[in-house]
Amino acid sequence: MSQKILSIVVAGIEYNNKWLFIKRERGDYQKKWALVGGKMHFDETIKESILREIKEETGLEVEWVGIKSILNEKLKEKNSGETTQHFIIILCLTKANSDEVKETEEGELCWFTKQKIRNNENEIIPSDYHMMTNLIMKESLNQIVEVELLEKEDELSLGLFEEY
């Protein structure tokens, strides 16, 4: 178990009332739909980091809109309650100029309507689903959120999603 807190950037990427998701092939949360993003690099700004991640994972050049929320997310083992991973997630909002994405080794890409997001809740990482429905789709910016994801074997569930 790592005792480090990782700084992560993720983005709501919007194009014509659709939102881009990635089904990860590597790393954590494989085979679940997720928001595009990843780890910040040393000496990057938040904007530089998310624009780099989006370009690497999708091939898209996007327009920066702003920071939607900052989340303190902990992944806990469901039975013991032990924290196994800890992230500070910066949720960004961006707009794409095209829906033509480039598949990469990171995973499958798909544009979701709001209805498709709701219909696929169980196929989306629980915290990403709540980031999309409770934060990105709201008008306000700059919310702070505490999140706990509970993990038991290969199952993930949301334990806490508390906005300040």
Summary of the structure (lengths in Angstrom):
residues: 164
radius of gyration: 14.9
end to end distance: 28.7
largest distance: 45.6
contacts: 495
relative contact order: 0.25
helix: 20%
strand: 50%
